[in-house]
């Protein structure tokens, strides 16, 4: 990828050149995941959390056909405020760059661009995964295959609980993507502290995660990601009974309306937010904040 299409901010470039810790942040949560004007406040807060924990934030987005690794204040405001900013997955990057489009990057696009820039740690909320009723729809997030061929550590709160979590974990195993539970032997459930599914490996400190990353690099082999799954604190999670009831209603409504494909996830997330009076959004943000803090500490430990 040439210099004209991958633009590192001065701060990010200097940090990478000096081997200082950098944490990649996605921009879809800013452009499409939060209401205005709160989205900009959260974006600035997340960057501040990275700095507070000893690392440099690199929020990633595509603006006017160029991939930016690290955004200035005006660029961050544009992503947050411009309704024309598109949502870009990994497969959308080439058309966006070729056509001069602007877009916010999802997990797959952010992970790809961060790795190309030489960033080793990425913080997000929850990963995409295998959708429920996969046998009928064959619907699976592009996140999984991209992580199977991208060397980056992704700190997250598991996968979105609207998905088929056991099937997603099985898919990650098949693809050779390592999964660590941070301070837990159960895979987190995004809005919930636990999905009930076990994880094979548990770590307790950023230094332990850094050692796994170093061992992964020393082994060589396929350039697969490492998923570091940290649960949202129990006192900040969505009430499990409320979650299960609302999700069941949302899935029924989705089937009744014939919503399929890319429309499923935004419909379910919007239904959850409305039906929980915003509690699902607050649980999501609590998870993201914790993941950003941890990612910065891991990057510093590296």
N, C-alpha and C positions, 0 to 999 in steps of 0.2 A: 504494500500500500504506500503510495507516494506521499511526500511532504505536503502536496497540495490538497490531499483529501483527508489526512490525519493530522490535525493541528493540536499540539500540546500547549496548554497555557504556560507562561513563563514560570510560574510557581511550580507546576507539576514537572516541567522539564528539568528545572534546577534540582528539584528533590530527587528525581530519578537519576540524574547525572551524579549526584552526591551520595547515592545509595541511602537516601532517607526514606522513611516509611510513607507510602501512599495508599489510600483506600479509594476504590472506584465506587461510585454511586449511580444508580439508574435515574432516569429522568421521567419515566412514565408515571411514577407516583405523583410527580409534580404536575404534569400536564393533564393527566386523565384519572388520577386516583383520589384527588382531594378537591373539595369545593374552593372557589376563589373567595376571598383573598388568603384563606388559610394556607393554601398550597405553597405560596411563596414563603410565608413565615416558617413552615415546616422545612422547606428546602434549606433555608438559611440556618435553621436550628440544627439540622443534621450535619451540615458542613462545620458548624461551630463545635459540635460534639466530637467530630473527627480531630479537629485541632486541639480541643481540650485534652484529648488522650494521646497526644504526641505524634499525630500523623497529618499528612496533607490530603485534603479532600479533592477528588477528581470526579465531579459530576459530568456525565457524558450525554451528549446530544448531537444531532445532526442539524446544522443551520446553513441554509442556502447551499446545499450540496457538499458541505464539508463536515467531517466528523470531528467534533471538538472534545478533547480530553481535558476537562477542567474548564469551568465557565466563569466569566467575569460577572459582576453584579448586573449589568445591563442584559447580558445573555440569559442569566438565570431568570430575570424578570420577564424576558420575552417568552421563554418556555412556559412560565407560569401563567402568562396573561393572554397570549395569542391563541385564539380559538382555531386557527388554521393549522396549528402544529399537529402533525400526524403521529400515529402510534407505529413505531418501527420495530419489527422483529429482525432477526439475523437475515432472513431471506429478502427483506425489504431494503437492505442497506445499499446494494448496487443500484437499483432503480432510483433510490432517493439521491444518491450522489450524482448519478448520470443526469438526472433531470433538474438538479438544483433545488430539490425540495428541502423542507425543514420538518424534523420529527423528533419525538421523545423516544428514547431507547428502552425496550423491554429487557428482561433478564438475559435472553439469548444474545441480543444485539450488544448489550452493555458488556457481557462477559467476553464476547469476541473482540470488541474494540479495545477493552482494557488489556487483554492478553497481548494483542498486537502492539500496544504501547509499552509493554514491559511491566505492567502492574500485576502484582501477584495476589492481592486480596480484594474482594468485592463484597459489599454489604447490601442486603436487600431484605424485603419482608418475607415473602413465601415464594417458593418455586412453583412453576407449572408442573403438570404431570399427566398421568393417565386419567382420562375422564370416566365417570361412571357410565355403565352401559357401553363400554368400549367394544364389546363383541358386535354390537349393532352399528355403532357409529364410526369405529376405528379412529376415534378422536384422541390425540395425544399431543401434548405441548411440544413445541420445537425446542424448549429448554433442555430436554433430556438428551437428545442426540447431539446438540451443540456442546453440552457439558462432557459428553463422551469423547470429544476430540479437542478440548480446550484446557490447557494447564493453568488453572486458577483455583484459588480457595474461595468458596462462596459461603458466607456466614448468613444463615437464614433461620426462620422459625418453622422449618419443615416445608411441606407443600400445602397449598390451600386446601382447607378441610372440605371444600365442596367437591374435591376430586376423590378418586379411588386410591386411598393411601397405601393399602397393602400391594395393589398392583403396581403402583409407582415405585415402591421400594424394590419390588421384584425386578422391575425394568431397570432401575439404577444398578442392581447387581448384575444383570445380564450385560449391561453396557460397560461394566467395569469401573463405575464411578464410586469412589470410596465415600463412606458416610461415617461421621463421628457424632456421637451425642455429647454435647457440652454440658457436663454436670448432670447428666441423666442417662439412664439405660433404656429409656422409652423415646421413640421418635416424636418430636413435638407435633402439635396439631394446628399450627398457625394461630387461629383465634384461641385455641385451647393449649394448655401446658403439655398435654399428652394426647397422642392419637391412640394410645393403647398398644401400638406396635413396637416390638423390641428393636434395639440397635445392637450391633455386634461389638462395637468399640466405644468406650467412654473416656473422655479426657476432662481435666478439671482446671487447667490453667492455659493462658495464651502460650506459654513456653512449651507446653506439651504439644499443642497444635503446631507450633513452629517446627518442632522436631519431626513431626509426621510429614510436614511439607518438605523439609530437607531430605528426609529419607525417600520420599516420593521422587524428588529430583535426582538423588543419587542413584536410584534404581534405573532411571531412564524408562524405556518402554513407551507404551502409548501415552500421548498427551491428554490424559483424562483429568477432570476436575476433582476437587475434594470438597464435599459438602460438610460444613460444620453447622450442626443443627442445635440451636439454643432455644429452649422453651421460653415463652412469655411467662413472667412471674405469675404464680397462681392468683395473687391478689389483684392482678391486672387482666386476667383472662376473661373471656366472655363466659357467662354462666352456662355450664355444660348442658343442663336441661333445656334452657332457652335456645341454645345453639341447635340442638338436635331437633327440637320441635319446629323452629323456623326454617331450618334447612330442609326438612321433610316437606313443609308447605311449599317452599320455593321450588323444589324438584317437581312436585306435582303440577304447579303452575307452569313450569317450563314445558312439561310434556303436553299439558292441555293447550298451550298456545303454539305448539309445534316449533319451538325455538331449538335450533341445532347449530352445530359448528362453532364458529368464533363468537356467536351471539350468546352462548350458554353462560360462560364465565361472567361477563359484565352483568347479565340479567340476574344471576344468582347473588353476586356481590351487592348489587343495588337493592335487591329484595331483602337481604340480610341487614343492610344498613337501615333501611326504612322500618323493618319489622322489629328491630332491636333499639329503635330510637337513637341510632348513632353509636350504640355500645360496641358493635363489631368494629367500627372505624377506630374507636379509641383503643381497643385491644390490638388492632393492627399497628397503630402508631407506637404503642408501648413496645411491641415486638421489634419494630424497626429501630427505635432508639437504642434498645439493648443490643441489637445486632451491630449497629454502627459503632457503639462503644467497644464491643468485643473485637470487631474487625480492626479497629485502630490499635488496640493492644496487641493483637496478633502480628500486625504489620510491623509494629515497633519491636516485637520480640524477634522478628526475622532479621 
